[in-house]
């Protein structure tokens, strides 16, 4: 896949969405929770086969930082401490263009695992 690189990246902090804009005029808004549960990191995806780890309790996750990695990717620093995934332009475009199907798949996996998007316990965030 030869996905385009975004020419605009904007974090909508209040809405917890990352907006990607492209030279074609296309624009996508991806919820931070969606990006977190589909992190390309080995911690989330596993090391091959069926070793992926279902991410639960990520409904309220946000971003602390976004760093461009070379000319091919973004590294996202989530406020739950996760930061090991490198989101290539191809992967971001795939997530953007398949968001509905991927989200429905995630919700189904949560249901099958009797798990929740809701964080467990009391969440403390720095103001």
N, C-alpha and C positions, 0 to 999 in steps of 0.2 A: 504494500500500500504506500502510495506517495502522497501523504496528507500535507495540506498547507500548514505553514507556521502562522500562528496568529500575529496580527500586527497591533493588537490591543489586548491587554489583560487588565481587568479591573476587579478588585475584591469589594463586593457589597457587604460590608461588615454586618449591618443591621439585619439584612435578609439572609446572611450566611450563604452567599452564592459567589462563585467565580465566573465572571463574564469573559468570554473569549470572542474577540472580533476578528474578522478576516477581510482581506483585501477585496474579496468577492462581494462584500456587503453582508455576508452571513454573520450572525451573532448567536451565541449559545450561552445560557446561564446554567451553570452546574452547581447544585447544592453541595456544600462542603461535606455534609454527611455522606453523600453519594461518592464523592472523590475519596473520602477516608475509607469507606467499606470496600471500594474497588482499588485500593492502593496497589501499585505494581510491585511492592516490596516482597521479599521472601517471607517476611514475618506474617504477611497476610495471604499471599498466594501459595506459600509453601515451597517445597523444593521438588516439585514434579508429582505426577500421579494425583492421588486424592488427598494431598496433604494441606490443602488450603484451609485456613482458619476463619470460620464464620465470625464476623465482627458484630458485636452486640453492644447496645447501650451507647450508640454514637449520635443520637438524635441532636444533641446540643453542641456538638463539636464545632469549633471555629478555626480560623487560621491565625497564626502569630506572625508568619513571614512567608514570602514567596521569593525565590531566587532563581534566576535564569541559569541553566547549566549549559554552557557552550552555546551553540546555535541550534540545539536540537531538543531541548527539554526544559521543564520547570521542576524545581524541588520545592515541595510544599511542607511547611512546618506547622503542624496541627497543634492546637492548644491542649491536647491530651498527651503530648510528648512524642507522638509519632512523627518521624521525619526521614525515614529511610527509603522512601519510594521516589524514583525519578520518573516523572511523567513526560514521556517523549511526545513530540507534536503528533505523531501517529496515534499514540494511545489516547491522548486528550481528544483528538478528532473522532476516534472510535467511540469513546464514552459519550461525547456530545451527540453523535448521530444515531446511537443506539440506546440513549438514556432510558426511554420508556421501557423497553424490553429488559434491560439490565436491572432496572429498579424493580420491576415486577418479579423477576427471578430472585432478587435479594429478599423481597418480602415473602415469597413462597418458601425460601430456605429458612427464614426466621420462623415462619409458622410451623414448618416440619420439625424444627428443633425446639419448639415451644419456648422460643427466645423473644426478646423485645428490643426495640429501638431505644426505649427509655433507659437512661442511665440508672445504675443500681446505687442506692444510697444517696447521701447528700452530696451535691456538687458544689464545690467552692471555686469561685473564679476571682481573680484579681481585678479590682476596679480601676 
